[in-house]
Each structure stands twice: as structure tokens, then as C-alpha cells.
Amino acid sequence: MTDSTHDFFVILAKILLRCWIFGLLLLVFWAGVFLLASEAIHNLHGPMFGLSPHDLNLIYYSCMAFVKLVVILFFFFPWLAIRLVLRKTKG
């Protein structure tokens, strides 16, 4: 691996790590807001779309699970793979 290719993958790994951290922070914030203000969210969105609190909970938790899956698949696993390859080529 040339130096420029190695540097590229080091920078890419740093970017992916930051994206993974920001994605996790988004999920923590989203879950926190949902847990602390779920009644206000239900009062706002329930009548707007004609959904029951159970339906809204199902939608929100499904969306949080989807975002969590996307963050892990597109940011954490590529970061881990790049770090493993860089560690292998370093030694």
C-alpha cells in the first residue's frame, strides 16, 4: 500500500468514526426527547395524522431501529474493516 493510499484510508476511517459517533448522538438525543416529551409528541402528531399513541410509538421505535441499523451498517462496519486492514498492513 502506498503512502497516499494509506493516508486516504486513515482519513476515511476518521470520517467514518465521526459519522458513527454523530449518528449515535442523534439516536440518544432522539430517544431522550421521545422519552421526556412523548406526551407532547403524541398530542402534536396524533391528531395531525389520526394515529393512536400505540401507532406513534411503533412508528418512532421502528424509525429509531432503522436509523441505528443504518448507522451501524454504513459507518461502524466500514470503519472497523478499514482499521483492521490498516493494522494488518502496518505490522
Secondary structure, 3 states (H helix, E strand, C coil): CCHHHHHHHHHHHHHHHHHHHHHHHHHHHHHHHHHHCHHHHHHHHHHHHCCCHHHHHHHHHHHHHHHHHHHHHHHHHHHHHHHHHHHHHHC
